[in-house]
Amino acid sequence: MEKELEYINSSKFKLGEYLYMGMGTTKNGGNQKVCLSVAYKIDYALKKALQFEVLNNEVTLKSINKVKVGDTEKCKEFIVTKGIREWAA
């Protein structure tokens, strides 16, 4: 995820080319996959997904998916680790 954070702050980054989706699972109901946030930058998707997780005890943030605008499949998945959670706090 560090390289992606560097990328969004570089001159190569084009706002609107990709979407970042904060993905999690529900604690009850069989670990259903849910989208917690959507943003144009990975740091904002992470921030909003973590805020949602704090407000809703029933979900757990697992990853941030990178999706090219217009596509329906992720092109990259970033697992949210303890270190990333501490960095974002």
SEFIZA-3560 file (N, C-alpha, C; in Angstrom, 3 decimals):
REM SEFIZA-3560
<numar><xx>0.822</xx><yy>-1.194</yy><zz>0.000</zz><atom>N</atom></numar>
<numar><xx>0.000</xx><yy>0.000</yy><zz>0.000</zz><atom>CA</atom></numar>
<numar><xx>0.868</xx><yy>1.261</yy><zz>0.000</zz><atom>C</atom></numar>
<numar><xx>2.091</xx><yy>1.145</yy><zz>0.508</zz><atom>N</atom></numar>
<numar><xx>2.982</xx><yy>2.313</yy><zz>0.543</zz><atom>CA</atom></numar>
<numar><xx>3.241</xx><yy>2.869</yy><zz>-0.854</zz><atom>C</atom></numar>
<numar><xx>3.472</xx><yy>1.982</yy><zz>-1.821</zz><atom>N</atom></numar>
<numar><xx>3.727</xx><yy>2.425</yy><zz>-3.192</zz><atom>CA</atom></numar>
<numar><xx>2.506</xx><yy>3.129</yy><zz>-3.779</zz><atom>C</atom></numar>
<numar><xx>1.325</xx><yy>2.668</yy><zz>-3.423</zz><atom>N</atom></numar>
<numar><xx>0.098</xx><yy>3.296</yy><zz>-3.927</zz><atom>CA</atom></numar>
<numar><xx>-0.077</xx><yy>4.685</yy><zz>-3.314</zz><atom>C</atom></numar>
<numar><xx>0.276</xx><yy>4.835</yy><zz>-2.054</zz><atom>N</atom></numar>
<numar><xx>0.225</xx><yy>6.152</yy><zz>-1.405</zz><atom>CA</atom></numar>
<numar><xx>1.208</xx><yy>7.115</yy><zz>-2.057</zz><atom>C</atom></numar>
<numar><xx>2.384</xx><yy>6.609</yy><zz>-2.423</zz><atom>N</atom></numar>
<numar><xx>3.349</xx><yy>7.440</yy><zz>-3.138</zz><atom>CA</atom></numar>
<numar><xx>2.803</xx><yy>7.814</yy><zz>-4.520</zz><atom>C</atom></numar>
<numar><xx>2.190</xx><yy>6.839</yy><zz>-5.197</zz><atom>N</atom></numar>
<numar><xx>1.653</xx><yy>7.059</yy><zz>-6.545</zz><atom>CA</atom></numar>
<numar><xx>0.593</xx><yy>8.165</yy><zz>-6.562</zz><atom>C</atom></numar>
<numar><xx>-0.319</xx><yy>8.174</yy><zz>-5.589</zz><atom>N</atom></numar>
<numar><xx>-1.394</xx><yy>9.180</yy><zz>-5.612</zz><atom>CA</atom></numar>
<numar><xx>-0.881</xx><yy>10.591</yy><zz>-5.357</zz><atom>C</atom></numar>
<numar><xx>0.336</xx><yy>10.690</yy><zz>-4.850</zz><atom>N</atom></numar>
<numar><xx>0.943</xx><yy>11.999</yy><zz>-4.614</zz><atom>CA</atom></numar>
<numar><xx>1.995</xx><yy>12.356</yy><zz>-5.666</zz><atom>C</atom></numar>
<numar><xx>2.057</xx><yy>11.545</yy><zz>-6.731</zz><atom>N</atom></numar>
<numar><xx>3.040</xx><yy>11.804</yy><zz>-7.778</zz><atom>CA</atom></numar>
<numar><xx>2.395</xx><yy>12.511</yy><zz>-8.976</zz><atom>C</atom></numar>
<numar><xx>3.227</xx><yy>12.977</yy><zz>-9.889</zz><atom>N</atom></numar>
<numar><xx>2.725</xx><yy>13.644</yy><zz>-11.093</zz><atom>CA</atom></numar>
<numar><xx>2.107</xx><yy>12.644</yy><zz>-12.078</zz><atom>C</atom></numar>
<numar><xx>2.360</xx><yy>11.353</yy><zz>-11.900</zz><atom>N</atom></numar>
<numar><xx>1.781</xx><yy>10.316</yy><zz>-12.771</zz><atom>CA</atom></numar>
<numar><xx>0.300</xx><yy>10.055</yy><zz>-12.463</zz><atom>C</atom></numar>
<numar><xx>-0.136</xx><yy>10.411</yy><zz>-11.266</zz><atom>N</atom></numar>
<numar><xx>-1.511</xx><yy>10.139</yy><zz>-10.832</zz><atom>CA</atom></numar>
<numar><xx>-2.503</xx><yy>11.033</yy><zz>-11.568</zz><atom>C</atom></numar>
<numar><xx>-3.566</xx><yy>10.410</yy><zz>-12.109</zz><atom>N</atom></numar>
<numar><xx>-4.639</xx><yy>11.147</yy><zz>-12.776</zz><atom>CA</atom></numar>
<numar><xx>-5.937</xx><yy>10.913</yy><zz>-12.001</zz><atom>C</atom></numar>
<numar><xx>-6.431</xx><yy>11.957</yy><zz>-11.377</zz><atom>N</atom></numar>
<numar><xx>-7.665</xx><yy>11.868</yy><zz>-10.606</zz><atom>CA</atom></numar>
<numar><xx>-8.805</xx><yy>11.432</yy><zz>-11.518</zz><atom>C</atom></numar>
<numar><xx>-9.551</xx><yy>10.409</yy><zz>-11.096</zz><atom>N</atom></numar>
<numar><xx>-10.693</xx><yy>9.926</yy><zz>-11.859</zz><atom>CA</atom></numar>
<numar><xx>-10.405</xx><yy>8.720</yy><zz>-12.735</zz><atom>C</atom></numar>
<numar><xx>-9.136</xx><yy>8.297</yy><zz>-12.798</zz><atom>N</atom></numar>
<numar><xx>-8.786</xx><yy>7.124</yy><zz>-13.610</zz><atom>CA</atom></numar>
<numar><xx>-9.155</xx><yy>5.826</yy><zz>-12.887</zz><atom>C</atom></numar>
<numar><xx>-9.011</xx><yy>5.835</yy><zz>-11.571</zz><atom>N</atom></numar>
<numar><xx>-9.324</xx><yy>4.664</yy><zz>-10.749</zz><atom>CA</atom></numar>
<numar><xx>-10.243</xx><yy>5.057</yy><zz>-9.600</zz><atom>C</atom></numar>
<numar><xx>-10.963</xx><yy>4.061</yy><zz>-9.085</zz><atom>N</atom></numar>
<numar><xx>-11.720</xx><yy>4.198</yy><zz>-7.844</zz><atom>CA</atom></numar>
<numar><xx>-11.117</xx><yy>3.240</yy><zz>-6.835</zz><atom>C</atom></numar>
<numar><xx>-11.164</xx><yy>3.625</yy><zz>-5.575</zz><atom>N</atom></numar>
<numar><xx>-10.692</xx><yy>2.784</yy><zz>-4.488</zz><atom>CA</atom></numar>
<numar><xx>-11.886</xx><yy>2.470</yy><zz>-3.596</zz><atom>C</atom></numar>
<numar><xx>-12.090</xx><yy>1.189</yy><zz>-3.335</zz><atom>N</atom></numar>
<numar><xx>-13.260</xx><yy>0.742</yy><zz>-2.575</zz><atom>CA</atom></numar>
<numar><xx>-12.823</xx><yy>0.054</yy><zz>-1.291</zz><atom>C</atom></numar>
<numar><xx>-13.272</xx><yy>0.598</yy><zz>-0.162</zz><atom>N</atom></numar>
<numar><xx>-13.008</xx><yy>-0.033</yy><zz>1.123</zz><atom>CA</atom></numar>
<numar><xx>-13.956</xx><yy>-1.215</yy><zz>1.287</zz><atom>C</atom></numar>
<numar><xx>-13.404</xx><yy>-2.421</yy><zz>1.346</zz><atom>N</atom></numar>
<numar><xx>-14.209</xx><yy>-3.638</yy><zz>1.410</zz><atom>CA</atom></numar>
<numar><xx>-14.085</xx><yy>-4.300</yy><zz>2.778</zz><atom>C</atom></numar>
<numar><xx>-15.209</xx><yy>-4.797</yy><zz>3.250</zz><atom>N</atom></numar>
<numar><xx>-15.215</xx><yy>-5.461</yy><zz>4.546</zz><atom>CA</atom></numar>
<numar><xx>-16.162</xx><yy>-6.634</yy><zz>4.560</zz><atom>C</atom></numar>
<numar><xx>-16.342</xx><yy>-7.175</yy><zz>5.743</zz><atom>N</atom></numar>
<numar><xx>-17.284</xx><yy>-8.270</yy><zz>5.938</zz><atom>CA</atom></numar>
<numar><xx>-18.160</xx><yy>-7.968</yy><zz>7.137</zz><atom>C</atom></numar>
<numar><xx>-19.343</xx><yy>-8.558</yy><zz>7.125</zz><atom>N</atom></numar>
<numar><xx>-20.240</xx><yy>-8.425</yy><zz>8.268</zz><atom>CA</atom></numar>
<numar><xx>-19.837</xx><yy>-9.437</yy><zz>9.333</zz><atom>C</atom></numar>
<numar><xx>-20.037</xx><yy>-9.082</yy><zz>10.580</zz><atom>N</atom></numar>
<numar><xx>-19.697</xx><yy>-10.000</yy><zz>11.664</zz><atom>CA</atom></numar>
<numar><xx>-20.782</xx><yy>-11.049</yy><zz>11.850</zz><atom>C</atom></numar>
<numar><xx>-22.014</xx><yy>-10.680</yy><zz>11.599</zz><atom>N</atom></numar>
<numar><xx>-23.137</xx><yy>-11.616</yy><zz>11.674</zz><atom>CA</atom></numar>
<numar><xx>-23.657</xx><yy>-11.843</yy><zz>10.257</zz><atom>C</atom></numar>
<numar><xx>-24.348</xx><yy>-12.911</yy><zz>10.041</zz><atom>N</atom></numar>
<numar><xx>-24.919</xx><yy>-13.150</yy><zz>8.723</zz><atom>CA</atom></numar>
<numar><xx>-23.964</xx><yy>-13.815</yy><zz>7.754</zz><atom>C</atom></numar>
<numar><xx>-23.029</xx><yy>-14.582</yy><zz>8.247</zz><atom>N</atom></numar>
<numar><xx>-22.181</xx><yy>-15.384</yy><zz>7.382</zz><atom>CA</atom></numar>
<numar><xx>-21.052</xx><yy>-14.664</yy><zz>6.682</zz><atom>C</atom></numar>
<numar><xx>-20.524</xx><yy>-13.634</yy><zz>7.296</zz><atom>N</atom></numar>
<numar><xx>-19.388</xx><yy>-12.912</yy><zz>6.713</zz><atom>CA</atom></numar>
<numar><xx>-19.669</xx><yy>-12.411</yy><zz>5.299</zz><atom>C</atom></numar>
<numar><xx>-20.787</xx><yy>-11.775</yy><zz>5.111</zz><atom>N</atom></numar>
<numar><xx>-21.167</xx><yy>-11.189</yy><zz>3.821</zz><atom>CA</atom></numar>
<numar><xx>-20.193</xx><yy>-10.074</yy><zz>3.458</zz><atom>C</atom></numar>
<numar><xx>-19.718</xx><yy>-10.046</yy><zz>2.203</zz><atom>N</atom></numar>
<numar><xx>-18.830</xx><yy>-8.976</yy><zz>1.738</zz><atom>CA</atom></numar>
<numar><xx>-19.638</xx><yy>-7.703</yy><zz>1.522</zz><atom>C</atom></numar>
<numar><xx>-19.098</xx><yy>-6.569</yy><zz>1.995</zz><atom>N</atom></numar>
<numar><xx>-19.772</xx><yy>-5.280</yy><zz>1.848</zz><atom>CA</atom></numar>
<numar><xx>-18.767</xx><yy>-4.195</yy><zz>1.456</zz><atom>C</atom></numar>
<numar><xx>-19.252</xx><yy>-3.183</yy><zz>0.754</zz><atom>N</atom></numar>
<numar><xx>-18.441</xx><yy>-2.026</yy><zz>0.397</zz><atom>CA</atom></numar>
<numar><xx>-18.683</xx><yy>-0.936</yy><zz>1.449</zz><atom>C</atom></numar>
<numar><xx>-17.619</xx><yy>-0.477</yy><zz>2.085</zz><atom>N</atom></numar>
<numar><xx>-17.729</xx><yy>0.508</yy><zz>3.153</zz><atom>CA</atom></numar>
<numar><xx>-17.440</xx><yy>1.929</yy><zz>2.678</zz><atom>C</atom></numar>
<numar><xx>-16.688</xx><yy>2.063</yy><zz>1.588</zz><atom>N</atom></numar>
<numar><xx>-16.344</xx><yy>3.393</yy><zz>1.087</zz><atom>CA</atom></numar>
<numar><xx>-15.928</xx><yy>3.312</yy><zz>-0.374</zz><atom>C</atom></numar>
<numar><xx>-16.064</xx><yy>4.448</yy><zz>-1.067</zz><atom>N</atom></numar>
<numar><xx>-15.597</xx><yy>4.583</yy><zz>-2.448</zz><atom>CA</atom></numar>
<numar><xx>-14.977</xx><yy>5.975</yy><zz>-2.561</zz><atom>C</atom></numar>
<numar><xx>-13.779</xx><yy>6.042</yy><zz>-3.172</zz><atom>N</atom></numar>
<numar><xx>-13.094</xx><yy>7.330</yy><zz>-3.291</zz><atom>CA</atom></numar>
<numar><xx>-12.156</xx><yy>7.314</yy><zz>-4.490</zz><atom>C</atom></numar>
<numar><xx>-11.715</xx><yy>8.512</yy><zz>-4.885</zz><atom>N</atom></numar>
<numar><xx>-10.760</xx><yy>8.648</yy><zz>-5.980</zz><atom>CA</atom></numar>
<numar><xx>-9.319</xx><yy>8.441</yy><zz>-5.528</zz><atom>C</atom></numar>
<numar><xx>-9.079</xx><yy>8.479</yy><zz>-4.205</zz><atom>N</atom></numar>
<numar><xx>-7.737</xx><yy>8.287</yy><zz>-3.661</zz><atom>CA</atom></numar>
<numar><xx>-7.783</xx><yy>7.242</yy><zz>-2.562</zz><atom>C</atom></numar>
<numar><xx>-6.732</xx><yy>6.431</yy><zz>-2.485</zz><atom>N</atom></numar>
<numar><xx>-6.708</xx><yy>5.313</yy><zz>-1.544</zz><atom>CA</atom></numar>
<numar><xx>-6.730</xx><yy>5.780</yy><zz>-0.089</zz><atom>C</atom></numar>
<numar><xx>-6.051</xx><yy>6.876</yy><zz>0.213</zz><atom>N</atom></numar>
<numar><xx>-6.017</xx><yy>7.330</yy><zz>1.605</zz><atom>CA</atom></numar>
<numar><xx>-7.401</xx><yy>7.760</yy><zz>2.091</zz><atom>C</atom></numar>
<numar><xx>-8.182</xx><yy>8.369</yy><zz>1.208</zz><atom>N</atom></numar>
<numar><xx>-9.531</xx><yy>8.803</yy><zz>1.594</zz><atom>CA</atom></numar>
<numar><xx>-10.465</xx><yy>7.604</yy><zz>1.720</zz><atom>C</atom></numar>
<numar><xx>-10.338</xx><yy>6.623</yy><zz>0.832</zz><atom>N</atom></numar>
<numar><xx>-11.155</xx><yy>5.410</yy><zz>0.934</zz><atom>CA</atom></numar>
<numar><xx>-10.871</xx><yy>4.688</yy><zz>2.250</zz><atom>C</atom></numar>
<numar><xx>-9.612</xx><yy>4.636</yy><zz>2.630</zz><atom>N</atom></numar>
<numar><xx>-9.217</xx><yy>4.010</yy><zz>3.894</zz><atom>CA</atom></numar>
<numar><xx>-9.784</xx><yy>4.780</yy><zz>5.079</zz><atom>C</atom></numar>
<numar><xx>-9.632</xx><yy>6.080</yy><zz>5.067</zz><atom>N</atom></numar>
<numar><xx>-10.129</xx><yy>6.931</yy><zz>6.153</zz><atom>CA</atom></numar>
<numar><xx>-11.639</xx><yy>6.759</yy><zz>6.354</zz><atom>C</atom></numar>
<numar><xx>-12.409</xx><yy>6.818</yy><zz>5.253</zz><atom>N</atom></numar>
<numar><xx>-13.863</xx><yy>6.741</yy><zz>5.365</zz><atom>CA</atom></numar>
<numar><xx>-14.321</xx><yy>5.341</yy><zz>5.766</zz><atom>C</atom></numar>
<numar><xx>-13.649</xx><yy>4.302</yy><zz>5.264</zz><atom>N</atom></numar>
<numar><xx>-14.010</xx><yy>2.930</yy><zz>5.637</zz><atom>CA</atom></numar>
<numar><xx>-13.749</xx><yy>2.692</yy><zz>7.122</zz><atom>C</atom></numar>
<numar><xx>-12.634</xx><yy>3.201</yy><zz>7.627</zz><atom>N</atom></numar>
<numar><xx>-12.338</xx><yy>3.050</yy><zz>9.055</zz><atom>CA</atom></numar>
<numar><xx>-13.337</xx><yy>3.823</yy><zz>9.911</zz><atom>C</atom></numar>
<numar><xx>-13.767</xx><yy>4.987</yy><zz>9.461</zz><atom>N</atom></numar>
<numar><xx>-14.798</xx><yy>5.741</yy><zz>10.180</zz><atom>CA</atom></numar>
<numar><xx>-16.102</xx><yy>4.952</yy><zz>10.218</zz><atom>C</atom></numar>
<numar><xx>-16.460</xx><yy>4.346</yy><zz>9.101</zz><atom>N</atom></numar>
<numar><xx>-17.684</xx><yy>3.544</yy><zz>9.034</zz><atom>CA</atom></numar>
<numar><xx>-17.589</xx><yy>2.358</yy><zz>9.989</zz><atom>C</atom></numar>
<numar><xx>-16.433</xx><yy>1.714</yy><zz>10.019</zz><atom>N</atom></numar>
<numar><xx>-16.220</xx><yy>0.560</yy><zz>10.894</zz><atom>CA</atom></numar>
<numar><xx>-16.383</xx><yy>0.950</yy><zz>12.366</zz><atom>C</atom></numar>
<numar><xx>-15.880</xx><yy>2.126</yy><zz>12.739</zz><atom>N</atom></numar>
<numar><xx>-15.998</xx><yy>2.598</yy><zz>14.122</zz><atom>CA</atom></numar>
<numar><xx>-17.463</xx><yy>2.832</yy><zz>14.496</zz><atom>C</atom></numar>
<numar><xx>-18.219</xx><yy>3.381</yy><zz>13.550</zz><atom>N</atom></numar>
<numar><xx>-19.628</xx><yy>3.687</yy><zz>13.814</zz><atom>CA</atom></numar>
<numar><xx>-20.534</xx><yy>2.468</yy><zz>13.775</zz><atom>C</atom></numar>
<numar><xx>-20.123</xx><yy>1.436</yy><zz>13.056</zz><atom>N</atom></numar>
<numar><xx>-20.966</xx><yy>0.257</yy><zz>12.903</zz><atom>CA</atom></numar>
<numar><xx>-20.199</xx><yy>-0.973</yy><zz>13.371</zz><atom>C</atom></numar>
<numar><xx>-20.561</xx><yy>-1.456</yy><zz>14.525</zz><atom>N</atom></numar>
<numar><xx>-19.900</xx><yy>-2.599</yy><zz>15.150</zz><atom>CA</atom></numar>
<numar><xx>-20.064</xx><yy>-3.904</yy><zz>14.379</zz><atom>C</atom></numar>
<numar><xx>-20.946</xx><yy>-3.921</yy><zz>13.394</zz><atom>N</atom></numar>
<numar><xx>-21.272</xx><yy>-5.157</yy><zz>12.682</zz><atom>CA</atom></numar>
<numar><xx>-20.391</xx><yy>-5.422</yy><zz>11.463</zz><atom>C</atom></numar>
<numar><xx>-19.459</xx><yy>-4.516</yy><zz>11.134</zz><atom>N</atom></numar>
<numar><xx>-18.607</xx><yy>-4.707</yy><zz>9.955</zz><atom>CA</atom></numar>
<numar><xx>-17.128</xx><yy>-4.595</yy><zz>10.328</zz><atom>C</atom></numar>
<numar><xx>-16.289</xx><yy>-5.257</yy><zz>9.530</zz><atom>N</atom></numar>
<numar><xx>-14.843</xx><yy>-5.210</yy><zz>9.715</zz><atom>CA</atom></numar>
<numar><xx>-14.193</xx><yy>-4.911</yy><zz>8.369</zz><atom>C</atom></numar>
<numar><xx>-13.372</xx><yy>-3.877</yy><zz>8.302</zz><atom>N</atom></numar>
<numar><xx>-12.635</xx><yy>-3.531</yy><zz>7.091</zz><atom>CA</atom></numar>
<numar><xx>-11.554</xx><yy>-4.576</yy><zz>6.857</zz><atom>C</atom></numar>
<numar><xx>-11.488</xx><yy>-5.098</yy><zz>5.624</zz><atom>N</atom></numar>
<numar><xx>-10.509</xx><yy>-6.129</yy><zz>5.277</zz><atom>CA</atom></numar>
<numar><xx>-9.495</xx><yy>-5.663</yy><zz>4.243</zz><atom>C</atom></numar>
<numar><xx>-9.972</xx><yy>-4.887</yy><zz>3.226</zz><atom>N</atom></numar>
<numar><xx>-9.074</xx><yy>-4.523</yy><zz>2.131</zz><atom>CA</atom></numar>
<numar><xx>-9.574</xx><yy>-3.273</yy><zz>1.418</zz><atom>C</atom></numar>
<numar><xx>-8.688</xx><yy>-2.725</yy><zz>0.580</zz><atom>N</atom></numar>
<numar><xx>-9.045</xx><yy>-1.642</yy><zz>-0.330</zz><atom>CA</atom></numar>
<numar><xx>-8.826</xx><yy>-2.187</yy><zz>-1.740</zz><atom>C</atom></numar>
<numar><xx>-9.871</xx><yy>-2.165</yy><zz>-2.560</zz><atom>N</atom></numar>
<numar><xx>-9.771</xx><yy>-2.619</yy><zz>-3.944</zz><atom>CA</atom></numar>
<numar><xx>-9.577</xx><yy>-1.428</yy><zz>-4.866</zz><atom>C</atom></numar>
<numar><xx>-8.691</xx><yy>-1.599</yy><zz>-5.840</zz><atom>N</atom></numar>
<numar><xx>-8.463</xx><yy>-0.582</yy><zz>-6.865</zz><atom>CA</atom></numar>
<numar><xx>-9.170</xx><yy>-1.060</yy><zz>-8.129</zz><atom>C</atom></numar>
<numar><xx>-10.052</xx><yy>-0.206</yy><zz>-8.677</zz><atom>N</atom></numar>
<numar><xx>-10.836</xx><yy>-0.565</yy><zz>-9.855</zz><atom>CA</atom></numar>
<numar><xx>-10.707</xx><yy>0.545</yy><zz>-10.888</zz><atom>C</atom></numar>
<numar><xx>-10.351</xx><yy>0.188</yy><zz>-12.110</zz><atom>N</atom></numar>
<numar><xx>-10.288</xx><yy>1.171</yy><zz>-13.190</zz><atom>CA</atom></numar>
<numar><xx>-11.710</xx><yy>1.615</yy><zz>-13.504</zz><atom>C</atom></numar>
<numar><xx>-11.935</xx><yy>2.924</yy><zz>-13.616</zz><atom>N</atom></numar>
<numar><xx>-13.266</xx><yy>3.456</yy><zz>-13.897</zz><atom>CA</atom></numar>
<numar><xx>-13.784</xx><yy>2.818</yy><zz>-15.186</zz><atom>C</atom></numar>
<numar><xx>-14.994</xx><yy>2.290</yy><zz>-15.128</zz><atom>N</atom></numar>
<numar><xx>-15.610</xx><yy>1.614</yy><zz>-16.268</zz><atom>CA</atom></numar>
<numar><xx>-15.507</xx><yy>0.106</yy><zz>-16.193</zz><atom>C</atom></numar>
<numar><xx>-14.570</xx><yy>-0.421</yy><zz>-15.391</zz><atom>N</atom></numar>
<numar><xx>-14.424</xx><yy>-1.862</yy><zz>-15.222</zz><atom>CA</atom></numar>
<numar><xx>-15.285</xx><yy>-2.353</yy><zz>-14.057</zz><atom>C</atom></numar>
<numar><xx>-15.513</xx><yy>-3.638</yy><zz>-14.029</zz><atom>N</atom></numar>
<numar><xx>-16.310</xx><yy>-4.219</yy><zz>-12.945</zz><atom>CA</atom></numar>
<numar><xx>-15.484</xx><yy>-5.121</yy><zz>-12.028</zz><atom>C</atom></numar>
<numar><xx>-14.229</xx><yy>-5.355</yy><zz>-12.389</zz><atom>N</atom></numar>
<numar><xx>-13.359</xx><yy>-6.210</yy><zz>-11.580</zz><atom>CA</atom></numar>
<numar><xx>-12.204</xx><yy>-5.391</yy><zz>-11.019</zz><atom>C</atom></numar>
<numar><xx>-11.767</xx><yy>-5.755</yy><zz>-9.825</zz><atom>N</atom></numar>
<numar><xx>-10.617</xx><yy>-5.070</yy><zz>-9.230</zz><atom>CA</atom></numar>
<numar><xx>-9.359</xx><yy>-5.411</yy><zz>-10.014</zz><atom>C</atom></numar>
<numar><xx>-8.453</xx><yy>-4.454</yy><zz>-10.110</zz><atom>N</atom></numar>
<numar><xx>-7.158</xx><yy>-4.720</yy><zz>-10.746</zz><atom>CA</atom></numar>
<numar><xx>-6.079</xx><yy>-4.931</yy><zz>-9.685</zz><atom>C</atom></numar>
<numar><xx>-6.376</xx><yy>-4.532</yy><zz>-8.444</zz><atom>N</atom></numar>
<numar><xx>-5.423</xx><yy>-4.713</yy><zz>-7.347</zz><atom>CA</atom></numar>
<numar><xx>-6.185</xx><yy>-4.697</yy><zz>-6.025</zz><atom>C</atom></numar>
<numar><xx>-5.693</xx><yy>-5.467</yy><zz>-5.075</zz><atom>N</atom></numar>
<numar><xx>-6.284</xx><yy>-5.500</yy><zz>-3.737</zz><atom>CA</atom></numar>
<numar><xx>-5.190</xx><yy>-5.237</yy><zz>-2.711</zz><atom>C</atom></numar>
<numar><xx>-5.483</xx><yy>-4.326</yy><zz>-1.791</zz><atom>N</atom></numar>
<numar><xx>-4.546</xx><yy>-3.975</yy><zz>-0.724</zz><atom>CA</atom></numar>
<numar><xx>-5.156</xx><yy>-4.442</yy><zz>0.599</zz><atom>C</atom></numar>
<numar><xx>-4.507</xx><yy>-5.385</yy><zz>1.246</zz><atom>N</atom></numar>
<numar><xx>-4.992</xx><yy>-5.914</yy><zz>2.528</zz><atom>CA</atom></numar>
<numar><xx>-4.713</xx><yy>-4.879</yy><zz>3.621</zz><atom>C</atom></numar>
<numar><xx>-5.707</xx><yy>-4.632</yy><zz>4.453</zz><atom>N</atom></numar>
<numar><xx>-5.572</xx><yy>-3.663</yy><zz>5.544</zz><atom>CA</atom></numar>
<numar><xx>-4.995</xx><yy>-4.390</yy><zz>6.761</zz><atom>C</atom></numar>
<numar><xx>-3.758</xx><yy>-4.061</yy><zz>7.077</zz><atom>N</atom></numar>
<numar><xx>-3.048</xx><yy>-4.686</yy><zz>8.202</zz><atom>CA</atom></numar>
<numar><xx>-3.142</xx><yy>-3.800</yy><zz>9.446</zz><atom>C</atom></numar>
<numar><xx>-2.661</xx><yy>-4.328</yy><zz>10.538</zz><atom>N</atom></numar>
<numar><xx>-2.629</xx><yy>-3.564</yy><zz>11.789</zz><atom>CA</atom></numar>
<numar><xx>-1.790</xx><yy>-2.297</yy><zz>11.610</zz><atom>C</atom></numar>
<numar><xx>-0.663</xx><yy>-2.409</yy><zz>10.905</zz><atom>N</atom></numar>
<numar><xx>0.212</xx><yy>-1.262</yy><zz>10.678</zz><atom>CA</atom></numar>
<numar><xx>-0.472</xx><yy>-0.166</yy><zz>9.872</zz><atom>C</atom></numar>
<numar><xx>-1.247</xx><yy>-0.560</yy><zz>8.873</zz><atom>N</atom></numar>
<numar><xx>-1.977</xx><yy>0.406</yy><zz>8.065</zz><atom>CA</atom></numar>
<numar><xx>-3.056</xx><yy>1.092</yy><zz>8.920</zz><atom>C</atom></numar>
<numar><xx>-3.717</xx><yy>0.313</yy><zz>9.764</zz><atom>N</atom></numar>
<numar><xx>-4.737</xx><yy>0.897</yy><zz>10.660</zz><atom>CA</atom></numar>
<numar><xx>-4.098</xx><yy>1.952</yy><zz>11.573</zz><atom>C</atom></numar>
<numar><xx>-2.926</xx><yy>1.640</yy><zz>12.117</zz><atom>N</atom></numar>
<numar><xx>-2.238</xx><yy>2.594</yy><zz>13.000</zz><atom>CA</atom></numar>
<numar><xx>-1.799</xx><yy>3.835</yy><zz>12.233</zz><atom>C</atom></numar>
<numar><xx>-1.318</xx><yy>3.655</yy><zz>10.993</zz><atom>N</atom></numar>
<numar><xx>-0.904</xx><yy>4.784</yy><zz>10.161</zz><atom>CA</atom></numar>
<numar><xx>-2.076</xx><yy>5.706</yy><zz>9.885</zz><atom>C</atom></numar>
<numar><xx>-3.238</xx><yy>5.133</yy><zz>9.612</zz><atom>N</atom></numar>
<numar><xx>-4.421</xx><yy>5.924</yy><zz>9.238</zz><atom>CA</atom></numar>
<numar><xx>-5.059</xx><yy>6.621</yy><zz>10.439</zz><atom>C</atom></numar>
<numar><xx>-4.773</xx><yy>6.155</yy><zz>11.625</zz><atom>N</atom></numar>
<numar><xx>-5.429</xx><yy>6.703</yy><zz>12.831</zz><atom>CA</atom></numar>
<numar><xx>-4.972</xx><yy>8.110</yy><zz>13.162</zz><atom>C</atom></numar>
//
